[in-house]
C-alpha cells in the first residue's frame, strides 16, 4: 500500500497542476477523479467537511488568479492508507507574482485511492 500511496499522491499533485489554474476546466466530475464523495479538508487548524460541489466552489475562488501551481517534495512517509509529505508549493499568479508555501500535508485515501482527508499545515515563505 505504501508505494500505492505515493502513486496516489503524485496523481493528486498532477491533477492539481492540471486543474488549479484560472484557464483550466473544472467540474464536479473532475473533482471525483481524485476526491471521495465526502471528505475532510483541514488547513492550519480549520476543519471543512467537503463534497464535490462545495469543494468546486472553493477551488473556483482559489484558482481565479492562478497561472500555475507546482510542488517540490522534500520527504514522504507512508503508512497504512495515509502519506505525509513535507513540501514547498509555488503558486504563480496571473500577474507574475509567486507565492511560496512550506507545507506539511497528510493525505488519507480510501480503497479506490480517493482522498478522504487532506490535512495541511503551511506557512507562506
HELIX and SHEET records of a PDB file:
HELIX    1   1 UNK A    2  UNK A   19  1                                  18    
HELIX    2   2 UNK A   28  UNK A   32  1                                   5    
HELIX    3   3 UNK A   52  UNK A   62  1                                  11    
HELIX    4   4 UNK A   63  UNK A   65  5                                   3    
SHEET    1   A 6 UNK A  46  UNK A  51  0                                        
SHEET    2   A 6 UNK A  35  UNK A  43 -1                                        
SHEET    3   A 6 UNK A 115  UNK A 124  1                                        
SHEET    4   A 6 UNK A  98  UNK A 109 -1                                        
SHEET    5   A 6 UNK A  82  UNK A  93 -1                                        
SHEET    6   A 6 UNK A  66  UNK A  79 -1                                        
END                                                                             
